[in-house]
Amino acid sequence: MVTLENGQTYTKVDYRLKKAREKFGFDLRIMNKIIEKDEREVLVECSIYLREENEWFLVQNGHAQEMRDSSHMNTYNYVEIAETSAMGRALAGLGLFGNEFASINEIESSNNHQSNNTQVAKKTTKRVSSSNKKQKSITTEQLSVLNDFLNKTIGEVNNKYLAAGIVAYRRAREANLLLYPNVNHTLVELLKRGVKLAVVSDAPSREAWMRIYYLNLHHHFDVVLTFDDTNARKPSPIPFEMALSQLNIDPEEALMVGDWPERDVVGAKKLGIRTIFARYGDAFGTVDSGADWDINDVYEIVGIVTELNSG
């Protein structure tokens, strides 16, 4: 903690980050995104996610705007400065390591940004609720999960964080889905090569289709199988068997791409399907996936398919 001449205190970003890593370990994910950038200024958003029972919840956002000026440091590092400030604000907003901000100037700015975030969250929640009345309010079971999560992490059910958790749950489920880089390009290239595409998901049918339509991927797939269709969850071979049957192909003609080895890779290998581990989606720090190929970018699938078809 740093104390200024006027007596005000703040906690440095590197200290907050260290403590957050110590507290949450691999259950913490921090992502920076450049919202706007030109030669004069940059606006950065930092999002903090926490994992509970293998699901990631958005718990806090922080924003920072940095102007590029003639000073040596700011001229070349204004993006990095904005990223650090946004992270400091997001970590400070959690309130887990004191309520001080990463710098004095961030107090008013962060309050303004958080006020704006609240308005955006309200609009997002309203939009989701109006489109699906069944999702108008969080269920008792979901609320219980959030309460348990708060008790485990901060020792109490604080309404501020509970509200943030509810909004985050809705946004993460329906309005905050993002494609990994090169997904559309990869799917188009595979379709050009005559590759049949299928989705095998453990999610309920409605949730799976909402995600697919939200991401505008519905026109790419020949088959979409969910838990409601198969009544079995991976690593059971049943979902994979049904996919092969509906695609009318044999196991040796198929490739399975997944980011959860214990479910995706194990289940597919039971039928002799060759497997690709999507390391870019790994949330567990997997060392040995057991797959036939490990990839760091989805577009690598195109190269694998090309090699197999030319052999």
SEROBA-439706 format. One line per field, with one value per residue (C-alpha): residue number from 1; residue in three letters; chain; y, z, x. Coordinates in steps of 0.5 Angstrom, whole numbers, plus 2048, in hexadecimal, padded with zeros to 3 digits. Example, Ala and Ser with C-alpha at 12.3 -4.5 7.8 and 13.67 -1.06 7.14 Angstrom:
% SEROBA-439706
num c(1;2)
residuo c(ALA;SER)
cadena c(A;A)
c2 c(7F7;7FE)
c3 c(810;80E)
c1 c(819;81B)
This chain:
% SEROBA-439706
num c(1;2;3;4;5;6;7;8;9;10;11;12;13;14;15;16;17;18;19;20;21;22;23;24;25;26;27;28;29;30;31;32;33;34;35;36;37;38;39;40;41;42;43;44;45;46;47;48;49;50;51;52;53;54;55;56;57;58;59;60;61;62;63;64;65;66;67;68;69;70;71;72;73;74;75;76;77;78;79;80;81;82;83;84;85;86;87;88;89;90;91;92;93;94;95;96;97;98;99;100;101;102;103;104;105;106;107;108;109;110;111;112;113;114;115;116;117;118;119;120;121;122;123;124;125;126;127;128;129;130;131;132;133;134;135;136;137;138;139;140;141;142;143;144;145;146;147;148;149;150;151;152;153;154;155;156;157;158;159;160;161;162;163;164;165;166;167;168;169;170;171;172;173;174;175;176;177;178;179;180;181;182;183;184;185;186;187;188;189;190;191;192;193;194;195;196;197;198;199;200;201;202;203;204;205;206;207;208;209;210;211;212;213;214;215;216;217;218;219;220;221;222;223;224;225;226;227;228;229;230;231;232;233;234;235;236;237;238;239;240;241;242;243;244;245;246;247;248;249;250;251;252;253;254;255;256;257;258;259;260;261;262;263;264;265;266;267;268;269;270;271;272;273;274;275;276;277;278;279;280;281;282;283;284;285;286;287;288;289;290;291;292;293;294;295;296;297;298;299;300;301;302;303;304;305;306;307;308;309;310;311)
residuo c(MET;VAL;THR;LEU;GLU;ASN;GLY;GLN;THR;TYR;THR;LYS;VAL;ASP;TYR;ARG;LEU;LYS;LYS;ALA;ARG;GLU;LYS;PHE;GLY;PHE;ASP;LEU;ARG;ILE;MET;ASN;LYS;ILE;ILE;GLU;LYS;ASP;GLU;ARG;GLU;VAL;LEU;VAL;GLU;CYS;SER;ILE;TYR;LEU;ARG;GLU;GLU;ASN;GLU;TRP;PHE;LEU;VAL;GLN;ASN;GLY;HIS;ALA;GLN;GLU;MET;ARG;ASP;SER;SER;HIS;MET;ASN;THR;TYR;ASN;TYR;VAL;GLU;ILE;ALA;GLU;THR;SER;ALA;MET;GLY;ARG;ALA;LEU;ALA;GLY;LEU;GLY;LEU;PHE;GLY;ASN;GLU;PHE;ALA;SER;ILE;ASN;GLU;ILE;GLU;SER;SER;ASN;ASN;HIS;GLN;SER;ASN;ASN;THR;GLN;VAL;ALA;LYS;LYS;THR;THR;LYS;ARG;VAL;SER;SER;SER;ASN;LYS;LYS;GLN;LYS;SER;ILE;THR;THR;GLU;GLN;LEU;SER;VAL;LEU;ASN;ASP;PHE;LEU;ASN;LYS;THR;ILE;GLY;GLU;VAL;ASN;ASN;LYS;TYR;LEU;ALA;ALA;GLY;ILE;VAL;ALA;TYR;ARG;ARG;ALA;ARG;GLU;ALA;ASN;LEU;LEU;LEU;TYR;PRO;ASN;VAL;ASN;HIS;THR;LEU;VAL;GLU;LEU;LEU;LYS;ARG;GLY;VAL;LYS;LEU;ALA;VAL;VAL;SER;ASP;ALA;PRO;SER;ARG;GLU;ALA;TRP;MET;ARG;ILE;TYR;TYR;LEU;ASN;LEU;HIS;HIS;HIS;PHE;ASP;VAL;VAL;LEU;THR;PHE;ASP;ASP;THR;ASN;ALA;ARG;LYS;PRO;SER;PRO;ILE;PRO;PHE;GLU;MET;ALA;LEU;SER;GLN;LEU;ASN;ILE;ASP;PRO;GLU;GLU;ALA;LEU;MET;VAL;GLY;ASP;TRP;PRO;GLU;ARG;ASP;VAL;VAL;GLY;ALA;LYS;LYS;LEU;GLY;ILE;ARG;THR;ILE;PHE;ALA;ARG;TYR;GLY;ASP;ALA;PHE;GLY;THR;VAL;ASP;SER;GLY;ALA;ASP;TRP;ASP;ILE;ASN;ASP;VAL;TYR;GLU;ILE;VAL;GLY;ILE;VAL;THR;GLU;LEU;ASN;SER;GLY)
cadena c(A;A;A;A;A;A;A;A;A;A;A;A;A;A;A;A;A;A;A;A;A;A;A;A;A;A;A;A;A;A;A;A;A;A;A;A;A;A;A;A;A;A;A;A;A;A;A;A;A;A;A;A;A;A;A;A;A;A;A;A;A;A;A;A;A;A;A;A;A;A;A;A;A;A;A;A;A;A;A;A;A;A;A;A;A;A;A;A;A;A;A;A;A;A;A;A;A;A;A;A;A;A;A;A;A;A;A;A;A;A;A;A;A;A;A;A;A;A;A;A;A;A;A;A;A;A;A;A;A;A;A;A;A;A;A;A;A;A;A;A;A;A;A;A;A;A;A;A;A;A;A;A;A;A;A;A;A;A;A;A;A;A;A;A;A;A;A;A;A;A;A;A;A;A;A;A;A;A;A;A;A;A;A;A;A;A;A;A;A;A;A;A;A;A;A;A;A;A;A;A;A;A;A;A;A;A;A;A;A;A;A;A;A;A;A;A;A;A;A;A;A;A;A;A;A;A;A;A;A;A;A;A;A;A;A;A;A;A;A;A;A;A;A;A;A;A;A;A;A;A;A;A;A;A;A;A;A;A;A;A;A;A;A;A;A;A;A;A;A;A;A;A;A;A;A;A;A;A;A;A;A;A;A;A;A;A;A;A;A;A;A;A;A;A;A;A;A;A;A;A;A;A;A;A;A;A;A;A;A;A;A)
c2 c(800;807;80D;814;81B;81C;816;812;80B;806;7FF;7FE;7FA;7F4;7F3;7F3;7EE;7EA;7E9;7E7;7E2;7DF;7DF;7DC;7D9;7D5;7D7;7DF;7E1;7E8;7EB;7F2;7F4;7FA;7FE;804;806;80B;80F;814;80F;808;806;7FF;7FA;7F5;7EF;7EB;7E4;7DF;7D7;7D4;7CC;7CD;7D3;7DA;7E0;7E7;7EA;7F1;7F6;7FC;801;806;80B;80E;814;813;81A;81C;819;813;80E;810;810;809;806;809;802;7FF;804;804;7FC;7FD;802;7FE;7F8;7FC;7FF;7F8;7F5;7FB;7FA;7F3;7F6;7F0;7F3;7FA;7FF;803;805;804;80B;811;813;80D;80E;813;80F;808;80B;80E;808;803;807;807;7FF;7FF;802;7FE;7F8;7FA;7FB;7F4;7F0;7F4;7F2;7EA;7EA;7ED;7E8;7E2;7E3;7DC;7DF;7E5;7E4;7DF;7D9;7D7;7D1;7D6;7DB;7D6;7D5;7DC;7DD;7D7;7DA;7E0;7DD;7D9;7DF;7E5;7E2;7E5;7E6;7ED;7F0;7F4;7EE;7EA;7EF;7EF;7E7;7E7;7EC;7E8;7E2;7E4;7E8;7E2;7DD;7E1;7E8;7E8;7E2;7E3;7DF;7DC;7E0;7DD;7D8;7DB;7DB;7D3;7D1;7D4;7D1;7CA;7CB;7CD;7C6;7C2;7C1;7BF;7C3;7C1;7C4;7BF;7C2;7C0;7C7;7C6;7C8;7CF;7D1;7CE;7D1;7D8;7D8;7D5;7DB;7E0;7DF;7DE;7D7;7D4;7D3;7D0;7C9;7C3;7C0;7C3;7BE;7C0;7BC;7BD;7B9;7B4;7B3;7B2;7B6;7B5;7B1;7AC;7AA;7AB;7B2;7B1;7AA;7AE;7B4;7AF;7AC;7B2;7B4;7AD;7AC;7A7;7A9;7A9;7AE;7B3;7B8;7BA;7C1;7C3;7C7;7C2;7BC;7B7;7B8;7BA;7B6;7B0;7AF;7B0;7AB;7A6;7A5;7A6;7AD;7B1;7B7;7BE;7C2;7C9;7CC;7D3;7D1;7CD;7D0;7CB;7CB;7C5;7C2;7BB;7BB;7B4;7B7;7B5;7BD;7C3;7CA;7D1;7D4;7D1;7D2;7CD;7C8;7CA;7C8;7C1;7C0;7C1;7BD;7B7;7B8;7B8;7B2)
c3 c(800;7FE;802;7FF;802;803;807;802;800;7FB;7F9;7F3;7ED;7EE;7F5;7F4;7EE;7F2;7F8;7F3;7F0;7F7;7F9;7F3;7EF;7E9;7EA;7E8;7E1;7DF;7D8;7D5;7CF;7CB;7CA;7C6;7C4;7BF;7BF;7C4;7CA;7CC;7D0;7D3;7D7;7DC;7DD;7E3;7E3;7E9;7E8;7EC;7EB;7E4;7E2;7E1;7E4;7E2;7E9;7E7;7E2;7E2;7DC;7DB;7D6;7D4;7D0;7CC;7CD;7CC;7D2;7D1;7D5;7D3;7CB;7CB;7D1;7D1;7CF;7D5;7DA;7D8;7D9;7E0;7E2;7E0;7E3;7E9;7E9;7E8;7EE;7F2;7F1;7F4;7FA;7FC;7FE;801;7FE;7FB;7F4;7F0;7F0;7F2;7EB;7EA;7F0;7EC;7E6;7E8;7EC;7E5;7E1;7E6;7E6;7DE;7DF;7E3;7DE;7D9;7DD;7DF;7D7;7D6;7DB;7D8;7D1;7D3;7D8;7D2;7CD;7D2;7D8;7DB;7DC;7DF;7E6;7E9;7EC;7F3;7F1;7ED;7F3;7F8;7F4;7F4;7FB;7FD;7F8;7FC;802;800;7FD;801;807;807;802;800;7FC;7F8;7F5;7F5;7F0;7EC;7EC;7EA;7E4;7E2;7E2;7DD;7D9;7D9;7D7;7D1;7D0;7D1;7CC;7C8;7C2;7C3;7BD;7B6;7B8;7B2;7AD;7AF;7AF;7A8;7A5;7A8;7A4;79E;79F;79F;7A7;7AB;7B1;7B8;7BF;7C4;7CB;7D2;7D3;7D2;7CB;7CC;7CF;7CA;7C4;7C8;7C8;7C1;7BE;7C2;7BF;7B8;7B7;7B6;7AE;7AF;7B2;7AF;7B6;7BD;7C2;7CA;7D0;7CF;7C8;7CB;7D2;7D4;7D5;7D3;7D4;7D2;7CB;7CA;7C7;7C3;7C0;7BE;7BB;7B7;7B5;7B3;7AF;7AC;7AD;7B0;7B6;7B2;7AE;7B3;7B7;7BE;7C1;7C8;7CE;7D4;7D3;7D8;7D5;7CD;7CC;7D0;7CE;7C6;7C7;7CA;7C2;7BF;7BD;7BC;7C1;7C1;7C7;7C7;7CC;7CA;7CE;7D4;7DB;7DF;7DD;7DA;7D9;7D5;7D1;7CF;7C8;7C1;7C0;7C4;7C1;7C3;7BE;7BB;7B4;7B5;7B4;7AC;7AC;7AF;7AB;7A5;7A7;7A8;7A2;79E;7A1)
c1 c(800;802;801;801;803;7FB;7FA;7F6;7F9;7F8;7FA;7FF;7FC;802;800;7F9;7FA;7FF;7FA;7F4;7F8;7FA;7F3;7F0;7F5;7F3;7EC;7ED;7ED;7EF;7EE;7F0;7EC;7ED;7E7;7E9;7F0;7F3;7F9;7F7;7F4;7F2;7EC;7ED;7E8;7EB;7E6;7E7;7E4;7E4;7E2;7DD;7DC;7DF;7DB;7DE;7DA;7DC;7DC;7DF;7E1;7E6;7E7;7ED;7EE;7F5;7F7;7FD;802;809;80C;811;80D;806;808;80A;806;800;7FC;800;7FE;7F7;7F7;7FA;7F6;7EF;7F2;7F3;7EC;7E9;7ED;7EB;7E4;7E4;7E6;7E9;7F0;7ED;7E9;7EF;7F0;7F6;7F7;7F4;7F1;7EE;7E9;7E4;7E6;7E4;7DE;7DB;7DD;7DA;7D3;7D4;7D5;7CE;7CA;7CD;7CB;7C4;7C3;7C6;7C2;7BC;7BD;7BE;7B8;7B4;7B6;7B5;7B0;7B2;7B9;7B6;7B9;7BE;7BC;7BC;7C2;7C6;7C5;7C7;7CE;7CF;7CE;7D3;7D8;7D8;7D9;7DF;7E2;7E1;7DE;7D7;7D1;7D2;7CC;7D1;7D5;7CE;7CB;7D2;7D1;7CA;7CC;7D2;7CE;7C9;7CF;7D3;7CE;7CA;7CD;7D5;7D7;7DD;7E0;7E7;7EB;7EB;7E4;7E0;7E6;7E8;7E0;7E0;7E6;7E4;7DD;7E1;7E4;7DE;7DF;7D8;7D8;7D4;7D4;7D3;7D2;7D0;7CC;7C4;7C1;7BF;7C5;7C9;7C5;7C5;7CC;7CD;7C8;7CB;7D2;7CF;7D1;7CB;7CC;7D2;7D0;7CD;7CB;7CB;7CA;7C8;7C7;7C0;7C1;7C6;7C4;7CB;7D1;7D8;7DD;7D7;7D8;7D0;7D0;7D6;7D3;7CD;7D1;7D4;7CD;7CA;7D0;7D0;7D8;7DC;7E1;7E7;7E4;7E3;7E7;7E5;7E7;7E6;7E9;7E7;7EC;7E8;7E2;7E3;7E9;7E8;7E1;7E3;7E9;7E4;7E1;7E8;7E7;7ED;7ED;7F0;7F1;7EF;7F4;7F2;7EC;7EF;7ED;7F0;7F8;7F8;7FF;7FD;7F7;7F7;7F5;7F8;7F9;7FA;7F8;7F9;7F5;7EE;7F1;7F6;7F0;7F0;7F7;7F6;7F0;7F4;7FA;7F5;7F1;7F8;7FB)
